[in-house]
Every structure is written in structure tokens, then in C-alpha cells.
Amino acid sequence: MISIIIPTYNERDNLPLLVESIFGVFDGAFLKGELIIVDDNSPDGTGKIADELALNSNMIKVVHRKAKEGLSGAVVEGIRYAEGEIIGVMDADLSHPPDVIPKLVRPIMNGESDFVVASRYKEKEQIEKWPLVRKIISRGATLCAKPLTNISDPMSGFFFIRKDVIDGVQLTPVGYKILLEIIVKGKYNKIKEITFTFRDRYKGESKLNLKEHYNYILHLTRLYFYTLKKYVI
């Protein structure tokens, strides 16, 4: 089974569309999966919407957190509730197209890879309707992470792993970039990238702000020290 973790904060307009689309993809590709929605006490009522969706499907779990504690922490919380052998993460804002899911999970199901990342940069840049400043920030963040990994898009928020990649691994991320921590700390032999087209959010506002830039620098620094300690000691 596949468990997809969807962190939410003020996504009431996007979440129902995303859930419907994901289950449509599951049915069309003959995949069995559950959705784990982790809501950070959204003031727009996203948590209530999630509860209503869960009433109509026993394949939806909703986790309510008391405050806005960050996307990465929401993913870690969601992992605790995941029953699938394959765990995926995707954004709730419809920037990650559900129709790519089969391409991401098949290599894991077939034993070709332990870890599959949906990449915006593997080939020619695949980003639609993103302001230039966002592209510059994303590219800069990716460049800063290059010494930690050779994949093209370590900033991606759309990926799937075998659950045992993180079994026994202590994940302590800050901010939004959980993927980078799993790349650095996870237990896997092969990581694969699949190109996809990233589209800016369907509705609502971006969560990116100065605090998240600071969190990323802090997170990156901690991972550099973790890596140095692992190889030096």
C-alpha cells in the first residue's frame, strides 16, 4: 500500500480537488493508497474540510496539530500514522500533479529504486507561472545543497520512498525541506529522479517568507555538521 502525506495550512479551496484527483489516479492506475492529511490548525477551516473528506473515505486519516509548526514537522508527524510500505509526500496546493504519482511509485514497486524524486530541473527547467525571484531563490537554495547530494532538485517537495529508508532514522528537520534531510540520513541504495512540470499554486498564498529562509539556512548548517561528523569521526 501507498501512504501519501499531505501537510496543510490554509488550503481549504485546494484540498478537496487534490484528494479527488489523487483517488482518481489510484483507481486508474490500479494502486491502493491512503492519504494522511496533517493540518496545522489552519484558520481558514482546512482541518474541518479534511475531517469532512475523511467521513466519506476510510482511506483518509486526518492529524490535527495545535499550531503552525512547519511542513517538515508535519511530514514527520504523518509518517507515524503511515501504514503503507511506500511513503510519499506532496503539497496540497495542486502544484504537484497527481497524474505523475504512478511514474514515481512504479520504480519502487518494481524494485528498481528505493527513493524516487519528482524533479523540476533534471532536464530543461519545468516550472510554469513562477515569478523570477522565486526561480532565483530556488536555484540558489539548490546550489547551496549541492555538496550534500548530486540530485538535480533536492528542494523538491514531491517524492516517494520505501518506508524502510527511514526506519530507525531520527528526523529533526526545521522549515520546509524534509527531502534534503532524508537524502542525507536515509538508508537507501539507489535514488531516481523523474521529470515533472511544476505549476504555481492553484489558489491561496505562498508560505515562503523570511523566517523560512532562515530556517533553511539553519537546516542546511545542521546537515553539513551531521555529514562532517559522520565521515570525520
N, C-alpha and C positions, 0 to 999 in steps of 0.2 A: 504493500500500500504506500501511497504518497501522502505526505503531510506538507501542506503549504502554509507557511506562517505569514500573516498579513498584519503588520503594525499599522495602527490608525490613530490619527489625531485630526479632527475636523474634516472628515471625508464622507459626510452623510450623503452627498449627491453622487459621489463616485462609487461607493462600496456596493450598492445593490447591482449596478451594471457590471462591476468586476466579478462579483460572485456568480451571477447568471452566466457570464461569459466563460468563466473557468469550468463550471459544471457542464456547460455545452461542449467544451473542448474535451473534458474527461469522457463524456458519452461518445463523442465522435471518434475518439482515438482508443476506445475500449480500455480506459485507465480507471483504476479505483483510487479515490483520494479523499482526504478530509481537509477542511480549511480551519485554521486556528487564527482567529481574529483577536489581536491584543490591542485593546483601546486604552489610551492614556487619559481617561476622564475628559473626553472631548466636550467642550462647552456647547458645540452645535448639535449634540444629541447623537453622534455617531454610535456610541455604545448602545443606545436604545434601539437604533436601526439594526445593529448587529444581533441583538437579542431577538428581535422580530424575525430576522432571517433564520436564526438557529431554530426557532419554533417550527419552521417548515422543513427542516432537514436535520437528520441525526448525524450528518457528516460535517456539521459546523460546530465548532467549540468557540466560546467567547470568554476571553480573560479580561477582567476589568482591573486596571491599576488606578491608584488613588490620585496620581498627578502625572504631569508631562515629564517623563523620566528618560526620554530618548529612544530613538529607533533601535539602536543596537541592544539596549537592555530589554526592549520589548521582544526582540528575536530570541534572546537567551531565555526569557520567561516562557515564550511559546514552545521552545524546544522541550521544556519539561512536560508539556502536555502531548507531545507528538507520539503517535503510535506507529507511524509508517517506518519502513526500512529505508525510505528515501525522504529527505527533508529538503524543502525548497523555501525560498524567501522571495517575495516580490512586493513592490509598492502598491498602495491602494488607490493611487491617483490616475490609473489607466495609462501611465507612461510605459509600462511593461506589457506588451501584447500577449494575452493568454494563448493565442494560437501558436506561440513558439514553445510552449511547455513540452509537447511530445518530442521535439528535437533535443530538448535539454535532458529529459529523463531517459530516453531510449539508450544512449551510450552507457548509462549506469545500469539499467536493467539488463543490458546485453553483456555486461562485464568488461566493456571497453575502457571504462574510466570510473574513478571514484568520486569525481568532482567535476561539475560542468558549469561554466560561467557564461552568461549571455553578455557579449562584448559589443560596445559601441565603436570600438577602434581597431578591431582585428584586421579589417580590410579598410577601405575608404570610410571616412567618418560617416556614421549612420545616425545622425541626430536631426530631428525636424523641429522647427519653430523654437529654437533656443536662442536667447539673446547672446550677443558676442561676449559680454562679460562673463556669463555662465560658462561658456565654452573655454574661455581663458582660465577661469578658476579650476575647472575640471581637469584641463590639461596640466596645469601647474601642480595640482594635488597628485595626479598620476605620476608625474615626473619625480616628485619627492619620494614616492613609494618604490621607485624602480630598483633601488638596491636590495629591497626585501623580496621581490618577485620579478619574474620575467614575463608575466602575462600582460596583455595589452591594456586591460581595463580592471585593475584591482579596486577601482572605486565603484564598480557595478553593484547595484542593489538587487540583482536578479540572478539567482544561481540555485543549483541543486547539488546535494551531497549524499553519499551513503551515510546513514546515521552513525556507523562505527568510526567515521572520520573524526568525530568529536567526542566519542565515548571516553570518559575519564579525563577529558581536556578541560582545564579551568579557563573559562572565557570571562574576561573582565573588561569589556570594551567601554569606551566613552563616545558619545556622539552618534554619528550615523553610519560609520563604515565598519560593520561587523565582518564583511568579507575578508578584509585585509588581515584581521586577527585570526580567522580560520585558516587562511593561507599560511600564515606564519606558524601557528601552533598545531594545526590539524595533522592527522595521521593518514596519509594517502600516498599512493604510488604514482598516479597519473592524473593530471588536471587537463581538461579540454575546454576550448573556447568555441562558442557558436555565435556567429554574427547575427545581430538583430537591429531593427530600426527603432531607436528611442524617440518617443514623442513627448513633448511637454505636457504637463498635467492637463486633464480634461476640464476639471473645474476646481475652484479654490485657489489658495495661495501657497507658494513655495515655503517650506520650513527653514530654508537656508538663511542664516544670519551670522552676525559677528561672533556670537557665542559658539556656533557650530564650527566656525573657522578655528577658533581657539581650541575647541575640543579635538579637532582633527590633529592639530599640531601636538597636543598633549598625547593623544593616542599614538601617533607616529613615533614620538620620542620614546614612549614606553616599549613599543615593539622593537625599536632599534636596540635598546638596552637589553631586552629579552633575548634577541638574536645574538648580540655580542656575548652575553653571559653564557649562552648555550654552547658557543664554539670556543670560548676562551677558557672556561672553567672545566 
